[in-house]
């Protein structure tokens, strides 16, 4: 696994959360984890993400720009990270291409209300639909990008 770092400091609030969520889901398909067996989406608002920083396949986060700048990890854009393919191990062939894109797309689709009825459902469960609609813009961008990737690989 490569040692990589991603700068999300250009995204604010819920857009950063949406981008981080998509990147974490992709990282899990590449074999990265927060800790052994931990595939939870966490630390979504952190401005800097590190993957395999210690050569152990773990994901880390940071809050300081200078630490990011001087980290020996290779910087990669969020878009390029989403395009990464899993490494082959011991000639074991894995097909994450379509299944990962489909899983991520299904997850993101499940987060985006598409009808007024969905907004009412969110309100009934204590979520402000105005806030949720703002949050979901970032998810929509990632979903559409992943759909584009999926279609372009056919």
Buried (B, 14 or more C-beta within 10 A) or exposed (E): BEBBBBBBEEBEEBBBBBBBBBBBBBBBBBBBBBEEEEEEBEBBBBBBBBBBBEEEBBBBBBEEEEEBEEBEBEEBEBEEBBEBEBEEEEEEEBEBBEEBBEBBBEBBBEBBBEEEEEBEEBEEEEBEBEEBBEBBEBBBBBBEBBBEBBEEEE
